[in-house]
Amino acid sequence: MKGKIVVKNLLVNEDLILEVGKSVVEITMDTLSIRVDFPEVYTTKDITWDETGNHMISEPADYIFKETPAFLELEMPIKKDVFTILNQLIKLDPDEELTNFYIAENHHPTFDDEILITCQNLKYLLTWMGSVPDIHFGDFEQSMLKEFEFTLITETDLIE
């Protein structure tokens, strides 16, 4: 199963969809860590240039979000092992800064996070829902003016 994250209506009434690379859930020293990588997708070859090759004519609407690798990560204290969190909905405290969404070369928090790890057909499935600030902006104050819901579903490795 190829995983993906979908950020609703981020691209002018269109969803931003990023394919998932590696996803790992780990508990060590009473800390739950989750890291989901989104590998780079586009290069300058995906841009339309004029005949001289000096002036850009157009680029994909999601180019800025896919020209560099991105990741979503969580680190939080927990007093359980990996297998006791299976099928248990994890709701993150919105007042704690536990997440980091690094995209378009900027760090952003996430909000209203709900995480569920299940086992289906002997594979572990990570479902992570929440919202992100407006990731069009590197400026923190401006990015916080609007939020967009996201859903991430992918297979994951469990490490204990």
C-alpha positions as a LaTeX table, in Angstrom:
\begin{tabular}{lrrr}
\hline
Residue & $x$ (\AA) & $y$ (\AA) & $z$ (\AA) \\
\hline
Met1 & 0.00 & 0.00 & 0.00 \\
Lys2 & 1.39 & 3.35 & $-1.01$ \\
Gly3 & 0.63 & 5.91 & 1.69 \\
Lys4 & $-0.29$ & 9.54 & 1.29 \\
Ile5 & $-1.15$ & 12.69 & 3.14 \\
Val6 & $-4.02$ & 14.84 & 1.88 \\
Val7 & $-4.24$ & 18.48 & 2.95 \\
Lys8 & $-7.77$ & 19.64 & 2.14 \\
Asn9 & $-8.29$ & 22.64 & $-0.17$ \\
Leu10 & $-4.77$ & 23.99 & 0.23 \\
Leu11 & $-4.32$ & 24.65 & $-3.49$ \\
Val12 & $-7.21$ & 26.98 & $-4.37$ \\
Asn13 & $-10.07$ & 24.52 & $-3.82$ \\
Glu14 & $-7.82$ & 21.58 & $-4.61$ \\
Asp15 & $-6.16$ & 19.16 & $-2.22$ \\
Leu16 & $-2.41$ & 18.91 & $-1.77$ \\
Ile17 & $-1.45$ & 15.23 & $-1.94$ \\
Leu18 & 2.00 & 14.00 & $-0.97$ \\
Glu19 & 3.08 & 10.38 & $-1.30$ \\
Val20 & 4.65 & 8.84 & 1.77 \\
Gly21 & 8.17 & 7.51 & 1.72 \\
Lys22 & 9.31 & 5.87 & 4.97 \\
Ser23 & 7.12 & 5.85 & 8.09 \\
Val24 & 8.36 & 4.71 & 11.51 \\
Val25 & 6.68 & 4.50 & 14.93 \\
Glu26 & 9.05 & 3.92 & 17.83 \\
Ile27 & 8.93 & 3.93 & 21.63 \\
Thr28 & 12.24 & 4.27 & 23.45 \\
Met29 & 12.97 & 5.55 & 26.95 \\
Asp30 & 9.26 & 6.37 & 27.54 \\
Thr31 & 9.10 & 8.53 & 24.40 \\
Leu32 & 6.80 & 7.89 & 21.45 \\
Ser33 & 8.38 & 9.03 & 18.19 \\
Ile34 & 6.69 & 9.02 & 14.82 \\
Arg35 & 8.37 & 10.15 & 11.62 \\
Val36 & 6.80 & 10.14 & 8.18 \\
Asp37 & 8.92 & 11.19 & 5.21 \\
Phe38 & 7.62 & 12.66 & 1.97 \\
Pro39 & 10.37 & 12.37 & $-0.65$ \\
Glu40 & 10.95 & 15.11 & $-3.16$ \\
Val41 & 8.94 & 14.69 & $-6.35$ \\
Tyr42 & 9.51 & 17.58 & $-8.75$ \\
Thr43 & 12.65 & 19.01 & $-10.34$ \\
Thr44 & 13.16 & 22.02 & $-12.60$ \\
Lys45 & 12.41 & 19.64 & $-15.49$ \\
Asp46 & 8.77 & 19.73 & $-14.37$ \\
Ile47 & 8.57 & 23.48 & $-15.04$ \\
Thr48 & 7.58 & 24.80 & $-18.47$ \\
Trp49 & 10.22 & 27.19 & $-19.80$ \\
Asp50 & 10.24 & 29.53 & $-22.81$ \\
Glu51 & 12.31 & 28.71 & $-25.90$ \\
Thr52 & 15.43 & 30.31 & $-24.46$ \\
Gly53 & 15.15 & 28.29 & $-21.27$ \\
Asn54 & 15.64 & 31.46 & $-19.24$ \\
His55 & 12.06 & 32.33 & $-18.32$ \\
Met56 & 9.55 & 30.14 & $-16.57$ \\
Ile57 & 6.14 & 29.96 & $-18.20$ \\
Ser58 & 4.37 & 27.71 & $-15.68$ \\
Glu59 & 4.91 & 25.19 & $-12.92$ \\
Pro60 & 2.63 & 22.62 & $-11.26$ \\
Ala61 & 0.38 & 24.21 & $-8.62$ \\
Asp62 & 1.97 & 22.08 & $-5.89$ \\
Tyr63 & 5.57 & 22.56 & $-7.06$ \\
Ile64 & 6.71 & 24.56 & $-4.02$ \\
Phe65 & 5.58 & 21.75 & $-1.69$ \\
Lys66 & 7.21 & 18.96 & $-3.69$ \\
Glu67 & 10.54 & 20.39 & $-4.81$ \\
Thr68 & 12.30 & 19.48 & $-1.55$ \\
Pro69 & 11.86 & 16.55 & 0.84 \\
Ala70 & 9.28 & 17.05 & 3.59 \\
Phe71 & 8.42 & 15.20 & 6.79 \\
Leu72 & 5.89 & 15.08 & 9.61 \\
Glu73 & 7.10 & 14.08 & 13.06 \\
Leu74 & 5.91 & 13.68 & 16.61 \\
Glu75 & 7.78 & 13.21 & 19.86 \\
Met76 & 5.86 & 12.81 & 23.11 \\
Pro77 & 6.31 & 11.18 & 26.52 \\
Ile78 & 4.39 & 7.96 & 26.97 \\
Lys79 & 4.37 & 5.20 & 29.60 \\
Lys80 & 3.36 & 2.34 & 27.28 \\
Asp81 & 5.04 & 0.04 & 24.84 \\
Val82 & 4.41 & $-0.02$ & 21.11 \\
Phe83 & 1.99 & $-2.92$ & 21.20 \\
Thr84 & $-0.27$ & $-1.47$ & 23.92 \\
Ile85 & $-0.92$ & 1.63 & 21.81 \\
Leu86 & $-2.31$ & $-0.47$ & 18.94 \\
Asn87 & $-5.98$ & 0.34 & 18.32 \\
Gln88 & $-5.84$ & 3.14 & 20.92 \\
Leu89 & $-6.74$ & 6.61 & 19.66 \\
Ile90 & $-4.04$ & 9.07 & 20.67 \\
Lys91 & $-5.28$ & 12.66 & 20.97 \\
Leu92 & $-2.52$ & 15.22 & 21.33 \\
Asp93 & $-2.80$ & 18.05 & 23.81 \\
Pro94 & $-3.19$ & 21.20 & 21.67 \\
Asp95 & $-1.23$ & 23.27 & 24.19 \\
Glu96 & 1.90 & 21.15 & 23.89 \\
Glu97 & 4.30 & 21.53 & 21.00 \\
Leu98 & 4.79 & 17.88 & 20.09 \\
Thr99 & 4.66 & 17.92 & 16.29 \\
Asn100 & 6.68 & 19.33 & 13.43 \\
Phe101 & 5.58 & 19.46 & 9.79 \\
Tyr102 & 8.59 & 20.43 & 7.71 \\
Ile103 & 7.56 & 21.38 & 4.19 \\
Ala104 & 8.73 & 23.92 & 1.61 \\
Glu105 & 11.81 & 24.44 & 3.81 \\
Asn106 & 9.74 & 25.69 & 6.80 \\
His107 & 8.73 & 24.17 & 10.13 \\
His108 & 5.04 & 24.23 & 11.10 \\
Pro109 & 3.12 & 22.82 & 14.10 \\
Thr110 & 0.00 & 20.71 & 13.63 \\
Phe111 & $-3.24$ & 20.97 & 15.61 \\
Asp112 & $-6.16$ & 18.79 & 16.73 \\
Asp113 & $-4.06$ & 15.69 & 16.07 \\
Glu114 & $-5.59$ & 12.24 & 16.39 \\
Ile115 & $-3.37$ & 9.24 & 15.73 \\
Leu116 & $-4.39$ & 5.61 & 15.40 \\
Ile117 & $-2.09$ & 2.65 & 14.78 \\
Thr118 & $-3.75$ & $-0.61$ & 13.77 \\
Cys119 & $-2.65$ & $-4.00$ & 12.49 \\
Gln120 & $-4.30$ & $-5.21$ & 9.29 \\
Asn121 & $-3.20$ & $-8.28$ & 7.35 \\
Leu122 & 0.00 & $-8.49$ & 9.43 \\
Lys123 & 0.94 & $-4.92$ & 8.48 \\
Tyr124 & 0.83 & $-1.86$ & 10.70 \\
Leu125 & $-1.26$ & 1.03 & 9.49 \\
Leu126 & $-0.80$ & 4.61 & 10.70 \\
Thr127 & $-3.74$ & 7.00 & 10.44 \\
Trp128 & $-2.99$ & 10.58 & 11.50 \\
Met129 & $-5.57$ & 13.35 & 11.23 \\
Gly130 & $-5.35$ & 16.97 & 12.26 \\
Ser131 & $-4.84$ & 20.39 & 10.77 \\
Val132 & $-1.89$ & 22.47 & 9.65 \\
Pro133 & $-1.52$ & 26.24 & 9.46 \\
Asp134 & $-1.38$ & 27.84 & 6.02 \\
Ile135 & 1.88 & 26.30 & 4.82 \\
His136 & 2.08 & 28.75 & 1.90 \\
Phe137 & 3.81 & 31.13 & 4.30 \\
Gly138 & 7.19 & 30.87 & 5.98 \\
Asp139 & 6.18 & 33.75 & 8.24 \\
Phe140 & 4.74 & 32.19 & 11.42 \\
Glu141 & 2.21 & 34.95 & 12.18 \\
Gln142 & 0.79 & 34.92 & 8.66 \\
Ser143 & 0.65 & 31.13 & 8.45 \\
Met144 & $-1.36$ & 30.95 & 11.68 \\
Leu145 & $-4.26$ & 32.97 & 10.25 \\
Lys146 & $-5.81$ & 29.93 & 8.55 \\
Glu147 & $-5.82$ & 26.16 & 9.10 \\
Phe148 & $-6.27$ & 23.26 & 6.71 \\
Glu149 & $-7.35$ & 19.74 & 7.68 \\
Phe150 & $-5.13$ & 16.82 & 6.75 \\
Thr151 & $-5.40$ & 13.05 & 6.75 \\
Leu152 & $-2.40$ & 10.76 & 6.54 \\
Ile153 & $-2.79$ & 7.03 & 5.97 \\
Thr154 & 0.17 & 4.74 & 5.38 \\
Glu155 & 1.83 & 1.50 & 6.36 \\
Thr156 & 4.43 & 1.95 & 9.06 \\
Asp157 & 7.26 & 0.12 & 10.76 \\
Leu158 & 6.95 & $-0.42$ & 14.52 \\
Ile159 & 10.17 & $-0.35$ & 16.53 \\
Glu160 & 10.43 & $-1.07$ & 20.23 \\
\hline
\end{tabular}
